[in-house]
Amino acid sequence: MSDSIGILSKAAFKKDAGLSPASTYPVTPGATDMSAGHQVPFTSESIALALERSRDPSLIGSGGATPSDIIGEKAAGSLEARLRYRGLERLMMIAMGFEQPDDSPANLGTGTAYAHLFELDDHLMTEAWAAGERDAGAWANDRKVRRGQLGFYRQPNDIVWQSVMVNKMTLSAQPSEVKMAFDLIGYDKVGPGSYNHANWTLPTGSIAQALFTQMTFKLGLRAGGAGSLSTIGVSNLELALDNKLKGDDQDTDSGANIIEPCRSDMRDVTLKVEFPRYNSSWEALLTLMESNTEMSAMIEFTGPQISGSYYYKWQFFLPSLWLTKAVNPIDGPGPVKMSWEFVAARPNGTDIFESGYYNSIRLIKDSELRVMCINANDSSNYLTEV
């Protein structure tokens, strides 16, 4: 008998290949697929294989039912992590769905700092590249693949979940922690076995936590442009992306497992911010929002220096925001707090962040959320890497 304790656990993620020939669905992990640079710094996970059984109701002269058969296997659960400046990029990309391969990543002139821009894609299933998504080249048989292998080492064995996709992604920031949560849907489990966990290592460079004190939140009228956004101090922030993946379809080819999930509805991007106390100076802004004025917002975390004027960053851009709820509850003798909730929409017209904020990376998708990360020594495009 071998005890398994959390402090010795490891996780790794590698996106399934889309380069020609495109990988089939689902992908069975190789013993060495996940390796150096693929380790994910996580705090907890709850992924499980739920078995659906068909109870036999036949009457056979007995008060007990005959053994039931397995008719469904659903792999789902969550992975939580503190937001770090390295290690979560691939999960972030497959949650968003798109990284334009011709300009992203952009080398920022130091040879070590690279900017990656992730955009929301309309489809997340395996599909061919569309016209205009990348420059012409020998990629006719390539596919956009937004799923991958997620491995866990629990003493003494490794377990790998096949063809994992991100259904929901949530950024939560408060003074005590900045946390990422990924709700996942997978195809099946492989193992326990040996899948090279000794060689799962964290990416080269900073794995420092993104701290609440490193966060800047800006909000303002979209009509005024990015330069007019006001820096606002918040005590709590939650940004959520719900891809609305349908994870319960089966057919005769998939057997007891699910088909690669597609969207069941339009995705949702929502933002909620809270203030430690009521501030009358924001009443004018609140009045504008309540009159159905289009807003824009930006969330930025700035970490350690890479070189020169370049720093590790996570940036979340919301070019079109609409207020859905504003409350100033009086819930006792203490300070009166404020809370605003928004829904994001696809911007109608030019994105106010497009000039000067994306490090010359061309926008391809007209999406309501864009995510930029600046990291070190990583020239890989996460959507096309093998």
LINZI-V11564 format. One record per pair of residues at least 6 apart in sequence whose C-alpha atoms are under 8 Angstrom apart, sorted by sequence separation. I is the first residue (numbers start at 1). J is the second residue. If there is no record, write none. Layout:
# LINZI-V11564
i=I j=J
i=I j=J
This chain:
# LINZI-V11564
i=17 j=23
i=93 j=99
i=107 j=113
i=108 j=114
i=152 j=158
i=153 j=159
i=172 j=178
i=173 j=179
i=250 j=256
i=289 j=295
i=305 j=311
i=306 j=312
i=330 j=336
i=16 j=23
i=58 j=65
i=107 j=114
i=108 j=115
i=151 j=158
i=152 j=159
i=171 j=178
i=172 j=179
i=221 j=228
i=250 j=257
i=251 j=258
i=304 j=311
i=305 j=312
i=329 j=336
i=330 j=337
i=57 j=65
i=106 j=114
i=107 j=115
i=151 j=159
i=152 j=160
i=171 j=179
i=172 j=180
i=220 j=228
i=221 j=229
i=250 j=258
i=251 j=259
i=303 j=311
i=304 j=312
i=328 j=336
i=329 j=337
i=56 j=65
i=105 j=114
i=106 j=115
i=151 j=160
i=171 j=180
i=220 j=229
i=249 j=258
i=250 j=259
i=302 j=311
i=303 j=312
i=328 j=337
i=329 j=338
i=354 j=363
i=55 j=65
i=56 j=66
i=105 j=115
i=106 j=116
i=150 j=160
i=151 j=161
i=170 j=180
i=171 j=181
i=219 j=229
i=220 j=230
i=248 j=258
i=249 j=259
i=302 j=312
i=303 j=313
i=328 j=338
i=16 j=27
i=55 j=66
i=56 j=67
i=104 j=115
i=105 j=116
i=129 j=140
i=149 j=160
i=150 j=161
i=169 j=180
i=170 j=181
i=218 j=229
i=219 j=230
i=247 j=258
i=248 j=259
i=302 j=313
i=327 j=338
i=328 j=339
i=55 j=67
i=56 j=68
i=104 j=116
i=105 j=117
i=128 j=140
i=149 j=161
i=150 j=162
i=169 j=181
i=170 j=182
i=218 j=230
i=219 j=231
i=247 j=259
i=249 j=261
i=301 j=313
i=302 j=314
i=326 j=338
i=327 j=339
i=55 j=68
i=104 j=117
i=128 j=141
i=129 j=142
i=149 j=162
i=168 j=181
i=169 j=182
i=218 j=231
i=219 j=232
i=247 j=260
i=248 j=261
i=300 j=313
i=301 j=314
i=326 j=339
i=327 j=340
i=54 j=68
i=55 j=69
i=128 j=142
i=129 j=143
i=148 j=162
i=149 j=163
i=150 j=164
i=168 j=182
i=169 j=183
i=217 j=231
i=218 j=232
i=247 j=261
i=300 j=314
i=301 j=315
i=325 j=339
i=326 j=340
i=358 j=372
i=53 j=68
i=54 j=69
i=128 j=143
i=129 j=144
i=148 j=163
i=149 j=164
i=167 j=182
i=168 j=183
i=216 j=231
i=217 j=232
i=246 j=261
i=247 j=262
i=300 j=315
i=325 j=340
i=326 j=341
i=53 j=69
i=54 j=70
i=127 j=143
i=128 j=144
i=147 j=163
i=148 j=164
i=166 j=182
i=167 j=183
i=168 j=184
i=216 j=232
i=217 j=233
i=245 j=261
i=246 j=262
i=299 j=315
i=300 j=316
i=324 j=340
i=325 j=341
i=53 j=70
i=54 j=71
i=99 j=116
i=100 j=117
i=126 j=143
i=127 j=144
i=147 j=164
i=148 j=165
i=166 j=183
i=167 j=184
i=216 j=233
i=217 j=234
i=245 j=262
i=246 j=263
i=298 j=315
i=299 j=316
i=323 j=340
i=324 j=341
i=325 j=342
i=52 j=70
i=53 j=71
i=99 j=117
i=100 j=118
i=126 j=144
i=127 j=145
i=147 j=165
i=166 j=184
i=167 j=185
i=245 j=263
i=246 j=264
i=298 j=316
i=299 j=317
i=323 j=341
i=324 j=342
i=14 j=33
i=51 j=70
i=52 j=71
i=53 j=72
i=99 j=118
i=126 j=145
i=146 j=165
i=147 j=166
i=165 j=184
i=166 j=185
i=244 j=263
i=245 j=264
i=298 j=317
i=323 j=342
i=324 j=343
i=347 j=366
i=14 j=34
i=51 j=71
i=52 j=72
i=98 j=118
i=99 j=119
i=125 j=145
i=126 j=146
i=164 j=184
i=165 j=185
i=243 j=263
i=244 j=264
i=245 j=265
i=297 j=317
i=298 j=318
i=322 j=342
i=323 j=343
i=346 j=366
i=347 j=367
i=13 j=34
i=51 j=72
i=52 j=73
i=97 j=118
i=98 j=119
i=124 j=145
i=125 j=146
i=164 j=185
i=165 j=186
i=244 j=265
i=297 j=318
i=321 j=342
i=322 j=343
i=346 j=367
i=347 j=368
i=12 j=34
i=50 j=72
i=51 j=73
i=96 j=118
i=97 j=119
i=98 j=120
i=124 j=146
i=164 j=186
i=244 j=266
i=296 j=318
i=297 j=319
i=321 j=343
i=322 j=344
i=345 j=367
i=346 j=368
i=12 j=35
i=50 j=73
i=51 j=74
i=96 j=119
i=97 j=120
i=98 j=121
i=163 j=186
i=164 j=187
i=243 j=266
i=244 j=267
i=296 j=319
i=297 j=320
i=321 j=344
i=322 j=345
i=345 j=368
i=14 j=38
i=49 j=73
i=50 j=74
i=96 j=120
i=97 j=121
i=162 j=186
i=163 j=187
i=243 j=267
i=244 j=268
i=295 j=319
i=296 j=320
i=297 j=321
i=320 j=344
i=321 j=345
i=344 j=368
i=13 j=38
i=49 j=74
i=50 j=75
i=93 j=118
i=96 j=121
i=161 j=186
i=162 j=187
i=163 j=188
i=242 j=267
i=243 j=268
i=295 j=320
i=296 j=321
i=319 j=344
i=320 j=345
i=344 j=369
i=12 j=38
i=13 j=39
i=49 j=75
i=50 j=76
i=92 j=118
i=97 j=123
i=161 j=187
i=162 j=188
i=241 j=267
i=242 j=268
i=294 j=320
i=295 j=321
i=318 j=344
i=320 j=346
i=12 j=39
i=13 j=40
i=48 j=75
i=49 j=76
i=97 j=124
i=161 j=188
i=162 j=189
i=241 j=268
i=242 j=269
i=294 j=321
i=295 j=322
i=319 j=346
i=320 j=347
i=11 j=39
i=12 j=40
i=47 j=75
i=48 j=76
i=161 j=189
i=162 j=190
i=240 j=268
i=241 j=269
i=294 j=322
i=319 j=347
i=10 j=39
i=11 j=40
i=47 j=76
i=48 j=77
i=160 j=189
i=161 j=190
i=240 j=269
i=241 j=270
i=293 j=322
i=10 j=40
i=11 j=41
i=47 j=77
i=159 j=189
i=160 j=190
i=239 j=269
i=240 j=270
i=292 j=322
i=10 j=41
i=11 j=42
i=46 j=77
i=47 j=78
i=159 j=190
i=160 j=191
i=239 j=270
i=240 j=271
i=292 j=323
i=45 j=77
i=46 j=78
i=47 j=79
i=102 j=134
i=159 j=191
i=160 j=192
i=178 j=210
i=239 j=271
i=319 j=351
i=45 j=78
i=46 j=79
i=100 j=133
i=101 j=134
i=102 j=135
i=158 j=191
i=159 j=192
i=178 j=211
i=238 j=271
i=239 j=272
i=289 j=322
i=290 j=323
i=319 j=352
i=45 j=79
i=100 j=134
i=157 j=191
i=158 j=192
i=159 j=193
i=177 j=211
i=178 j=212
i=237 j=271
i=238 j=272
i=289 j=323
i=319 j=353
i=44 j=79
i=45 j=80
i=157 j=192
i=158 j=193
i=160 j=195
i=177 j=212
i=237 j=272
i=238 j=273
i=43 j=79
i=44 j=80
i=157 j=193
i=158 j=194
i=159 j=195
i=176 j=212
i=237 j=273
i=317 j=353
i=42 j=79
i=43 j=80
i=44 j=81
i=157 j=194
i=158 j=195
i=175 j=212
i=236 j=273
i=237 j=274
i=42 j=80
i=43 j=81
i=174 j=212
i=175 j=213
i=235 j=273
i=236 j=274
i=42 j=81
i=43 j=82
i=158 j=197
i=173 j=212
i=234 j=273
i=235 j=274
i=236 j=275
i=41 j=81
i=42 j=82
i=234 j=274
i=235 j=275
i=41 j=82
i=234 j=275
i=235 j=276
i=233 j=275
i=234 j=276
i=153 j=197
i=41 j=87
i=40 j=87
i=41 j=88
i=39 j=87
i=40 j=88
i=320 j=368
i=38 j=87
i=97 j=146
i=319 j=368
i=37 j=87
i=278 j=328
i=318 j=368
i=319 j=369
i=95 j=146
i=318 j=369
i=94 j=146
i=317 j=369
i=318 j=370
i=93 j=146
i=94 j=147
i=316 j=369
i=317 j=370
i=316 j=370
i=317 j=371
i=316 j=371
i=315 j=371
i=316 j=372
i=278 j=335
i=314 j=371
i=315 j=372
i=277 j=335
i=278 j=336
i=314 j=372
i=315 j=373
i=276 j=335
i=277 j=336
i=278 j=337
i=279 j=338
i=313 j=372
i=314 j=373
i=175 j=235
i=277 j=337
i=278 j=338
i=313 j=373
i=314 j=374
i=174 j=235
i=175 j=236
i=276 j=337
i=277 j=338
i=312 j=373
i=313 j=374
i=174 j=236
i=185 j=247
i=275 j=337
i=276 j=338
i=312 j=374
i=313 j=375
i=173 j=236
i=174 j=237
i=274 j=337
i=275 j=338
i=311 j=374
i=312 j=375
i=172 j=236
i=173 j=237
i=274 j=338
i=275 j=339
i=311 j=375
i=312 j=376
i=172 j=237
i=173 j=238
i=220 j=285
i=274 j=339
i=171 j=237
i=172 j=238
i=273 j=339
i=274 j=340
i=171 j=238
i=172 j=239
i=229 j=296
i=272 j=339
i=273 j=340
i=170 j=238
i=171 j=239
i=229 j=297
i=272 j=340
i=273 j=341
i=170 j=239
i=171 j=240
i=188 j=257
i=272 j=341
i=306 j=375
i=95 j=165
i=170 j=240
i=187 j=257
i=226 j=296
i=271 j=341
i=272 j=342
i=306 j=376
i=94 j=165
i=95 j=166
i=169 j=240
i=170 j=241
i=187 j=258
i=223 j=294
i=270 j=341
i=271 j=342
i=94 j=166
i=95 j=167
i=168 j=240
i=169 j=241
i=187 j=259
i=221 j=293
i=222 j=294
i=223 j=295
i=270 j=342
i=271 j=343
i=95 j=168
i=168 j=241
i=169 j=242
i=187 j=260
i=221 j=294
i=222 j=295
i=270 j=343
i=271 j=344
i=95 j=169
i=168 j=242
i=221 j=295
i=222 j=296
i=269 j=343
i=270 j=344
i=15 j=90
i=91 j=166
i=167 j=242
i=168 j=243
i=220 j=295
i=221 j=296
i=268 j=343
i=269 j=344
i=14 j=90
i=167 j=243
i=168 j=244
i=219 j=295
i=220 j=296
i=268 j=344
i=269 j=345
i=13 j=90
i=166 j=243
i=167 j=244
i=219 j=296
i=220 j=297
i=13 j=91
i=167 j=245
i=219 j=297
i=218 j=297
i=219 j=298
i=217 j=297
i=218 j=298
i=217 j=298
i=218 j=299
i=217 j=299
i=216 j=299
i=217 j=300
i=215 j=299
i=216 j=300
i=215 j=300
i=216 j=301
i=214 j=300
i=215 j=301
i=214 j=301
i=215 j=302
i=214 j=302
i=214 j=303
i=211 j=301
i=210 j=301
i=210 j=302
i=210 j=303
i=82 j=177
i=83 j=178
i=208 j=303
i=82 j=178
i=83 j=179
i=208 j=304
i=82 j=179
i=83 j=180
i=222 j=319
i=81 j=179
i=82 j=180
i=206 j=304
i=222 j=320
i=80 j=179
i=81 j=180
i=269 j=368
i=80 j=180
i=81 j=181
i=269 j=369
i=80 j=181
i=79 j=181
i=80 j=182
i=78 j=181
i=79 j=182
i=78 j=182
i=79 j=183
i=78 j=183
i=79 j=184
i=77 j=183
i=78 j=184
i=206 j=312
i=76 j=183
i=77 j=184
i=76 j=184
i=77 j=185
i=76 j=185
i=75 j=185
i=76 j=186
i=75 j=186
i=74 j=186
i=75 j=187
i=74 j=187
i=75 j=188
i=74 j=188
i=75 j=189
i=73 j=188
i=87 j=202
i=86 j=202
i=87 j=203
i=34 j=151
i=86 j=203
i=20 j=139
i=22 j=141
i=86 j=205
i=19 j=139
i=21 j=141
i=22 j=142
i=29 j=149
i=86 j=206
i=87 j=207
i=20 j=141
i=21 j=142
i=22 j=143
i=85 j=206
i=86 j=207
i=19 j=141
i=20 j=142
i=27 j=149
i=85 j=207
i=86 j=208
i=19 j=142
i=20 j=143
i=84 j=207
i=85 j=208
i=18 j=142
i=19 j=143
i=84 j=208
i=85 j=209
i=18 j=143
i=84 j=209
i=85 j=210
i=18 j=144
i=83 j=209
i=84 j=210
i=226 j=352
i=18 j=145
i=82 j=209
i=83 j=210
i=225 j=352
i=226 j=353
i=17 j=145
i=82 j=210
i=225 j=353
i=16 j=145
i=15 j=145
i=16 j=146
i=222 j=352
i=15 j=146
i=16 j=147
i=29 j=160
i=15 j=147
i=16 j=148
i=15 j=148
i=16 j=149
i=29 j=162
i=14 j=148
i=15 j=149
i=28 j=162
i=13 j=148
i=14 j=149
i=27 j=162
i=125 j=260
i=13 j=149
i=14 j=150
i=26 j=162
i=27 j=163
i=125 j=261
i=13 j=150
i=26 j=163
i=47 j=184
i=125 j=262
i=12 j=150
i=13 j=151
i=25 j=163
i=124 j=262
i=11 j=150
i=12 j=151
i=49 j=188
i=123 j=262
i=124 j=263
i=11 j=151
i=12 j=152
i=49 j=189
i=123 j=263
i=11 j=152
i=10 j=152
i=11 j=153
i=9 j=152
i=10 j=153
i=9 j=153
i=10 j=154
i=9 j=154
i=8 j=154
i=9 j=155
i=8 j=155
i=16 j=163
i=6 j=154
i=95 j=243
i=5 j=154
i=4 j=154
i=5 j=155
i=4 j=155
i=3 j=155
i=4 j=156
i=2 j=155
i=2 j=156
i=26 j=187
i=29 j=190
i=34 j=195
i=35 j=196
i=39 j=200
i=41 j=202
i=28 j=190
i=33 j=195
i=34 j=196
i=35 j=197
i=38 j=200
i=39 j=201
i=40 j=202
i=31 j=194
i=32 j=195
i=34 j=197
i=36 j=199
i=37 j=200
i=38 j=201
i=39 j=202
i=31 j=195
i=32 j=196
i=35 j=199
i=36 j=200
i=37 j=201
i=38 j=202
i=39 j=203
i=30 j=195
i=31 j=196
i=34 j=199
i=35 j=200
i=36 j=201
i=37 j=202
i=38 j=203
i=34 j=200
i=35 j=201
i=36 j=202
i=37 j=203
i=36 j=203
i=37 j=204
i=205 j=375
i=206 j=376
i=205 j=376
i=204 j=376
i=205 j=377
i=74 j=247
i=204 j=377
i=74 j=248
i=72 j=255
i=73 j=256
i=74 j=257
i=72 j=256
i=73 j=257
i=74 j=258
i=71 j=256
i=72 j=257
i=73 j=258
i=70 j=256
i=72 j=258
i=10 j=197
i=12 j=200
i=11 j=200
i=10 j=200
i=113 j=306
i=112 j=306
i=113 j=307
i=112 j=307
i=110 j=307
i=113 j=310
i=110 j=308
i=113 j=311
i=85 j=303
i=85 j=312
i=85 j=313
i=85 j=314
i=133 j=364
i=132 j=364
i=25 j=260
i=146 j=383
i=145 j=383
i=144 j=383
i=144 j=384
i=117 j=358
i=115 j=359
i=117 j=361
i=121 j=365
i=119 j=364
i=120 j=365
i=119 j=365
i=121 j=367
i=120 j=367
i=119 j=367
i=120 j=368
i=120 j=369
i=119 j=369
i=120 j=370
i=108 j=359
i=119 j=370
i=118 j=370
i=119 j=371
i=106 j=359
i=117 j=370
i=118 j=371
i=106 j=360
i=117 j=371
i=118 j=372
i=106 j=361
i=117 j=372
i=105 j=361
i=116 j=372
i=117 j=373
i=103 j=360
i=104 j=361
i=115 j=372
i=116 j=373
i=103 j=361
i=115 j=373
i=116 j=374
i=103 j=362
i=115 j=374
i=114 j=374
i=115 j=375
i=113 j=374
i=114 j=375
i=100 j=362
i=113 j=375
i=114 j=376
i=100 j=363
i=113 j=376
i=114 j=377
i=100 j=364
i=112 j=376
i=113 j=377
i=114 j=378
i=112 j=377
i=113 j=378
i=114 j=379
i=116 j=381
i=111 j=377
i=112 j=378
i=107 j=379
i=106 j=379
i=105 j=379
i=105 j=380
i=105 j=381
i=104 j=381
i=101 j=381
i=100 j=381
i=99 j=381
i=101 j=383
i=99 j=382
i=100 j=383
i=101 j=384
i=89 j=373
i=99 j=383
i=98 j=383
i=85 j=373
i=86 j=375
i=93 j=382
i=94 j=383
i=85 j=375
i=93 j=383
i=90 j=382
i=89 j=382
i=18 j=383
i=19 j=384
i=18 j=384
i=19 j=385
i=15 j=382
i=17 j=384
i=18 j=385
i=19 j=386
i=15 j=383
i=17 j=385
i=18 j=386
i=17 j=386
i=15 j=385
i=16 j=386
i=15 j=386
